[in-house]
Amino acid sequence: MPFTLENAAYFETVISKLMSTEDYREYETAFQDATGLPLTLEPASRLTLALCSKHQSRTSFCSLMNKAGHSCSTCQALHRGIEREMGIDESDSHEQSAASGTTLTEKSPESVNAVSSAFGDAPRTFECFAGLCETMVPVKAGNQLFAFLKTGQVMVKEPSRDNFRRAMSKLSEHKPEQEVAALEKAYFSTPIVPPEKYRAMTTLLKNYARQLSIASERILTELDNQEPIAIRKAKAYLAENYQQAITLHEVANAAGISPFHFSKRFKETVGIGFAEYLSRLRVQQCKKLLWNPNRSITEAAFECGFQSMASFSRAWKKFEKESPRQYRKTLGDSD
């Protein structure tokens, strides 16, 4: 199954089901208890490629960096370097990278497939500007990459004051002495895992990723058996035409059933109504466009099919906790 906008949500359903299983919860707890490290399962379509995880077990150093607003510019540079290495972003321009929708946000189908090609089946470990390491282990359903197991935010060698000073020198803005002291304390309290132990932990995750792959194929089969072909046709139509004004009758016609039966069957199968599904899809696509600092919120909203800013605002508030401006700001852009 090739990765498309249509099955991105499909795979996120698989991930949600995997994470709700007793097996996954037990493994997550055991891994964290045994290693002291966080473990997350992230969709490939929303992957953050570097140390920007908002996991509750993130290190105090990363938390302070993020709170002070430093991590965006420094980790973005790492992200772009990784993406160029993978063939996702070959430009040196942040604006061009952001406009392509591949930096620190939901990935396009092409980007996900590029990541899949770059990773193969092997885990990858990345080191940030401050010397913290994070590992990503691909999880596939058949040959299709759809998620990553992630752990890390650790050092594999003893930190030094010289290393800390070099890391601080890479931050562009001047930092108050009190803030530097807090960062230094957090830096030297970062967990240290010897390389051989870290490799062993990565091997455990690689083996567990295989188990998740088997479980995911079983879930996909169950979903395929549950979802009528008419609903799959409707989702495909919405994925291709969400930028246009779409009526219930048009989608029902694409699905090949009457509007009344389509509306009823869609909600029974998907769990939400057709209108809410379409609004959610448009909001997710709009979030990608907002990474382009040269595209206004209004332009992004209309480009994603919203017919007015009032309808866009209602939809955004329904699905997102922060405003479009706040969303853009948290990712390091300004409106």
N, C-alpha and C positions, 0 to 999 in steps of 0.2 A: 504494500500500500504506500504510494508516494506521499510525502508530506505536503498538504495543501491547507489553505485557510479553512476549508470545510472540515477536515479531520483534526485540526488543531484542538478544537473544543472536544472532539471525540476522544483524543488521547488524554486530555485533561480529566475527562470522566474516568478513564482507566487509572490515572494516577491517584485520583481521589479514592477510588475503590481499593487500590493497593494499600494506600496509607491507612484505610479504615480497617484493614484485616488485623486479626490478632497476631499473626505471624510478623507483620511489619512492626507493629507497636512493640512487641517483645524484642525484636532485633534492635530497634532504635534505642530502647531503654538499656539493653545489655551492652550495646556498643558505647553509649555515653557513659555508663557506669564503669566499664572496663578501661576506657581510654581517657575519659574526661573531656572528650571533644564532641562538638555538635554534629548531627547527621541530618541532612535534608534531602528531599527528593523533589527536584525542580523540573518543570516542563522544559523541553528543549526550545519551545517557541517563546519562552519568557526568560531564557537563561541570562544570568549576569555572569560574565566570564572571569571576574576577578573577585577580590576580597570585599564585596559590598553586601554580603549577606546580612539580613536583618534578623537572623535567628536569635532567639532569646539567650543562647549560650555563647554568643560572640564574645571575643576577648574585650577586656576593659580598654585596651589601647585602641582597637577598632571603633568601639563605642564612643570614646572621647573624640577621635578623629572625625567621626561622622557628625557628632553633636556640634563640634566647632566649625563644621563646614569645610574641612580640609580634604576629606577623602575623595570628593567628587573630581577635582582637577587632577589629582595624583593618580587615582585608580582609573580615570578615563584614559589617561595616556597608556597605562598598562593594557586596558581593554583593546585600544586601537592597535597596539602592537601585536597582541594575540590574534586579533581579527585579520590583520594583514598577513600574519604567518599562515593563517588558515585559508587565505584567499577570499575572505568575506569582504574586507575593506582594503583596497589597494591605494587609497588616497592618503595624503598626509594632512588633509584638512578636516578639522572637527566638524565644520559646517556641512561639508559634503558627506561625511560619514553619518552625521545625524539625519541628514535629509534622506539617506537611503534606508533609514529605519533599522539599522543594525547595531547601534551602539547603546549598550546599557538599557535596552528596552525589549519589547516583544520582537522576535525575529521574523523575518519574512520566510516563506517556504524555501526560497533559494538559499538563504543564509543557514537555515537549519540543515539543509542537505549538504552545504559546504562544511559545516561543523562535523557532520556525520562522516564525510569523506576524510577530513583531517584527523579525526580521532580513531577511526576504525573501531576495533573492539578494546583498545588499550586505554587504561587510565592515563590522565595527564595531570602533572603537578606544576603549578605556577607560583612564582615568588613575587611579592609586591615590592614596592620601593623601600619599605622598611624591613624587609627580610622575613616577612611572615609567609608561610606556604599554605596553599589550599589545593586539594585534589578533587578532580571530577572524574567519576566513573560512568561511562555510557551505559544506558539501559535501552535495549532494543526489543521490539516485537517483530520477530523474524529478522529481516534485514533493515527495518526502519527504526532509526534513532528517534525516541520520543521523550526521554528524560535523562537526568543525571543524578546519581548519588553524589553528594558533596560533603566533604569534611575538611578540617584544617584549622586555619588561623593559629598556627603554631610555628615555632622556630625549630630548625633541625641542628642548630649550633648555638653555643653560648653567645648572648648579645654583648656588645662592648660599647663603651661611651663614644668611641670613634664612629661606630656604626650608627649610633643614635644621632650624633651631630650631623653625619652625612644625610641621614633621612630627613632631619629637620631643615637642612639647607635646600632640600628639593621643594619645600613649600614656599610659594611665591610671596605670601603676605607676612608681615612682621607679627610675631606672636608675643603677647605679654609674658613676663617672667613667671607669673603664677601658673599660666596655662602650660608653659614648657615644663615646669616642674611636675605638674600632674601627668603630662604625657610621658615624661621620663620614668616616673614611678610605675605607670601602667606598662610601659615598654619592657621594663626589666622584670615584670611579673608575668609576662607572656609565657604560656606553657612551652617547655622544651622537650621535644621527642627525638631521641637519637635516630639517625637515618635508617638503621637496620630495623628498628621497631616501627618506624613510620611506613617502611616498605611492607612489613608484615601486615599492618593495619590495612594498607591499600589492597593487598592480596585478599584479605577477608571480604572487603567491599566488592572486589571484582567477582569473587565466587557468589556473593549474595546477589549481585546484579544479574547473574545467570538465572538464579531462582526467580527473581522478579520478572525476567523476560518470559520464562515459562508461564508464570501466573498471568502475565499481561495478555498472552496469546489466548489463554482460556477465557479471560474476561472479554476480549474482543469478539471471540466466537459467540459468547453469551449475548453481547450487545447486538451483534449482527442478526442473531435469531430473534431478538426482541423487537428490533426496529423495522417497521414495514418499509418496503421499497418506496412507497409514496412519500414517506417522511425523508428518506435519504435524498430523493429527487428534489424535494422542497429545500432542504439544507444546501444542496449544490446550487440551486437557483439563487438562493439568498447570498451565498458566498460570492457569486459572480456578478450580482446586480445590486448589492447593498448601497452603492453610490447613487442609484437612481430612486425616484419616487416609486414605491412598490405597493400594490394593493393586495388584499387578501385573495381576491378573485384571480389575479395574475399568478400568484404562487400556487393556488389550488389547481389552476389549469396546468401549470408545470408539473404538479404532482400527479395529475390525471384523475382527480376525484372532485366531487362537488365542494363548494366553499363551506357548507354547513358541516359535512363529514370531515373535511380537512381540518377545520378549526378544532373540532372535538378530538380528533385522533392526534393532532399535533400536541395538544396540551397533555393528553393521556400518556403519550410516548416520551416527550421531552421533559415534561414536568412544569413547563411554563408556557404561556400563550405565544402565538405567532408574533404579535406586536412587541412583546417584551423580549423575545429572542432576537428580533431584528434590531431593537434599540441597543441591546447588550452588544451585539456584533458591531454596530456602528461606533459605539463608545470605545471598544477595544481597538478598532482601526484608527479612530481619532487620536488615541493615546500615542500611537506610532508617529503620526504626522506632527504632533506637538514637539517632537524632538528636533525638528527643523526650526532653528531660532528665527529664520526669515519668514516663516509661515505663521500668520496670526491665528488666534483661537477661532475667530469667525470663519476664516478661510478653511481651516481644518474641519470645522463642523459641517459646513455646506458641502465640502468635497466628499465627506463620508455619508451623504444622503439625507442629513437633517434639513428639513424644509424651512425652519426658523430657529432663531437663537433661543426662543422660549422652549421649544420642544427639545433642543439640545440640552439646555440647562436642567430641565426636568429629568431627562434620561441620565445625565451625568450624576446628578444628586442621588438618584436612585441606586446607582451601582458603585459610586466612588465616595470615599469618606472625605477626601480633600478636593478643593476646587481645581479647575484646569490650571490656573496660575500657580497654585501651591504644588500641584503635581509636577509642573515644569520646573519649578524652583528646587524641589527636592532632588531632581535629577541633574541639577547643575546649570540649567539654562535660565535665562530671564526672558520675560515676554516682551 
